[in-house]
Amino acid sequence: MSSSDPSQPTVEGNYALLFQFALWLFVGAISFSVAGMLLLRLVPSTMSFFGPMYTKLVKTPTWTFMTMLALLPLLMYGPLLGWKRIGLIAAWGCIIGGASELIGTTGLFTIAGIQLPFGAYEYTQWLGPKIAGHVPYFIPPSWFAMSIISLDLARRVTDRRWGGILLGTLFMVLWDVSLDPAMNRAFPFWEYAVDGFFFGMPLSNWGGWAAVTFVILIGYEYIGGDRPVHNEWAPWVYALNCFFPLSICLLRDVYLAAFIGALATLFPFLLLWRTNPRSLKRAVALLRT
């Protein structure tokens, strides 16, 4: 039988199936968590039943979400960039993101009383085992995942290299506008040593996010060369990854943070709609296929 027989599975088709499976797990983890929080809010008495399982019921979907977040960009960009190249990109994002977190959580560098690069903070037990007892293993891959997604969206707005890096950095910081209140104020995945101005977060955190993301994206540009970083699912992955913390804020009564975070999340999509509306239309069309 000919290898070109359309009835036979292809490598590209296998990767597409793997991506769909990972995406559904990603959506399922978010849905399970949101449904659980909603149930406890509407029927608080159910805590008496779920109480003994509460830790597992929080950690299992959270860890699934974090695992799929790291896996999705590999499946999205690997077939296009090549597996060696995406492996180098993932390694760079994880190394720079992980190193910055270790520096931040250990207080290795402090200038004018400010612990670089994010301010003084520490992770709680909810994200599982930690590198050197400080940074959960899930955190470095999340830097890789969301930074490359942010770069993808930025490149849809501008084809200038430095413009894409700067805009991708902004999109990454805008994600943290919704993420940080959810993860340190609404639910304690990490805690700051000071009560910062933005729902417990110090201003230095966003400066650190911008600086670290900027370095990561420069590396992506160098490693990627002239290869396009583009996948039609990128807007959805970005939106879902913002929807989760926004839901946490809403269900934990941090309403102002949810409102501000929603505005921050809308900005990249409004910019895309203004500059490249076809990109968003293609993303919406994916749901019909």
N, C-alpha and C positions, 0 to 999 in steps of 0.2 A: 504494500500500500504506500502511496506517495506520502512523503513527509509534509507535503503542502496541503494534504487533505484537511479541509476546514473542520471536519468532525473530530480531528485529533487535538488533544490539548497542546497548547503552546507555552513556552516559558513566560511570555508576557501575560497570557491568560491565567497562569498559575499565580503570578505576582498580583494580578488584579483580584483574584479570589482571596488571596491572603490579606490584601488591603481591605476588602469588604468585610472579611471576618473580624479583623482588628478594629475597623471603624464601628462595627456593630457592638463589639465588646466595650469600646470607648463610650458609645452612646448609652449602652446598657448600664455601665457603671455609674454614669452621671444620673440616669433616670432612677436607678435603685436608691442612690443616696438622697436625691431630691424627694422621692416618694417617701422614704423613711423619715426625713425631717418634717415633711408635711403631715404625715400620720401622727408623729409625736406632738406636733403643734396643735392639730385639731382634736386629738384624743390623747391627752397627756397620761391618762391612766394606763395606756398600753405599755408605758415604761416599766410597770410592775411585771409584765410578762417578758419584755425584751431586755430588761435590765441585765440579767446574767450573761446575755449574748452581745451586749452593747459594744464592747471593744472589738469583737470580731466583725460585727455588722458595720462598724465604721472603717476598720482597717481593710477589710477584704475589697470593697468597691474602690476605696481610695488607692490601694496598691495596684489594683487592676487598671484603674484610670491612668496612673503614673506610668505603668508598664506600656500600655497602648500608646500613650503620648510619645514615648521614646521610639516605639516601633513604627508608628505611622509615617513619619518623614523618611525613614529608611526605605519603606515600600513605595512611597510617593516619588522620591527622587533617585533612588538607586538605579532603576532601569534606564533612566534618562542620562544621568551623570556617569554611570558605571559604578560597580560595587567597590572598586578600589578607591575611587575618588570620594564617594559618599562615606566610605569608612574613614578616610582621612579627615573629612569635614566633621563627621560625628566625633572623632577623637579630639579634634581641635576644640570644638564647642564644649565637650565634656571636661577636657583638661583645664581650659581657661575658666569656665564656669565653676568647676569644682575647686580649683586653686583659689579663686576669689572668695568662695564661701569658706574655705578653711582659714584663709587669712582673716576674714570677717569674724568668724566665730571664735577664733583663738586670740584675737586682739593683738596680732603680730605687729601691726603698724597703727600708731596713734599720732595724729597731728593736731595741735591746738585743742586737745581734749576730745577730738572726734576719732572714733575707731573706724579705720578705713577697711573696705570701701563702702560699707553699708550702714555704719553705726553699730553700736553694741547690741547683740541679739544672740539667741540660742534656740535650737530646735527642741521641741518636745518629743514625746515617745511615739506620736501618732504615725509618723512616716517611717518607722521601723529602724533597723540597724544602721549605724552611722560609721562613716569613714573616720578613723582615728578618734572615735567617740564624739564627734562634733557635727558632721554633715551627713544626713541620710543619703544612702546610695542612689535613691531616686532623683536627687536634686541635680547633679551634673548632667544627666541625659535630658532633663527638662530644659536646661539652658540651650543645649543643641537643638532640641525640637522647636521651641518657640522662636528662637532666633532665626532659623532658616525659613520658618513659615513667615515671619515678619519681613525677611528679605524678599521672599517671593511676592508678597503683597506690594512692597515698596517698588519693586521692579515693574509692576504693572502701571505705576503712576509715572515713573521717570525711567528713561533708559541711560541716564548718566550714572557712571559708576559711583562717584562720591555722593551724588544726590540719593542714590539708592541706599548707600550705607547709612547716611544721616537719617533718611526717612525710616529705614528699617529699625534703626535705633529708637526713634520716636515711637514707632508702633509697639516695640517691645516694652517700653516704659509705660505706654498707655494700657497695656495688658495688666501691669502691676497696679494701676489705679483701682481696678476691680479686685485683683488678687489679694493685695496686702490687707485691706480691712477685713476680708473674709477669713484669712489665715492667721491673723494675730489678734483680732478683736472679736469677730463673730464666733470663731472656733480656733482654739489655741494650737495650731500646727507649729508656730514659732512665737517667741516673745521677745520684745525689746527691753533693754535695761532702763530705758527712760520712757516717759509718756509723751511721745512725739506729737507733732501738730496735726497729723493726718490719721486720725483714729489709732493713735499709738505709734505710728511710724514717724521717725525723724526725717527731716528733709534730705539729709545726707544719703538716705537710701536710694532715692531716685537718681542722685548724682552718680552713685556707685553703679546702679543698673545701666545708666547711659554709658559710662566709661567702659564697663566690662563688655557690654553688647557691642560697642564700637570696635573694640579689639577683636572680638569674635568674628564680626562681619568682615573686617579687613582680611582676616585669615580665610574666610569662605571665598572671598573674591580672588585671592591669590591661588588657592587650591582649585577652585572651580574653573579658573581661566575664562575662556569665552563660552563655556557651556551654559545654557540657560537653566536657571533655577525656577521651574514653573510646573505647577500641577493644578488642575482645575478644582481640586478639592481643598486647596489651601484656605480660601475664605471660610469654608465650613469648619475646618479644624480650628482656625483662629476664633471664630464666633462661638463654637462649642466650649472652647477652653476659657472664654470669658463668661459664658452663660453660667457655668458651674459656680464660680465664686460669687457672681451676682445673685444667684439663687440662695446661696448660703447667707449672704447679707440680708436678703429679704426675709428669709425664714427665721433669722436670728435677731430680727428687729433693728438691724443697722441700716435704716432706710435711707438716710442721707448718703451714706457710702454707696449704696446700691444705685441711687440716682446719679451721683457723680461718676461712678464707674460705668454706668450705661451710656452717659454722654461721651466718656472717653472711648468706649468700645465702638460707638457709632462713627466717630471721627474718621477712622481708616476707610470705612465703607462709604461714607459721604464723599470722601476724597476720590475713592475709586469710581463712584457713580459719576462724579463730575469729569474725571479725566479719562476713564476707560470703562464706560458702562457695559460694553460687550462682555468684559471679564465677569462682572456680576451676573449678567444674564445667562452666561454659559454655566456658571456655578449653580444657579437656580434650576437650569434645564437638567442638571445631573439627577435631580430628584424624580424626574419624569421618565428616566431611562431604566 
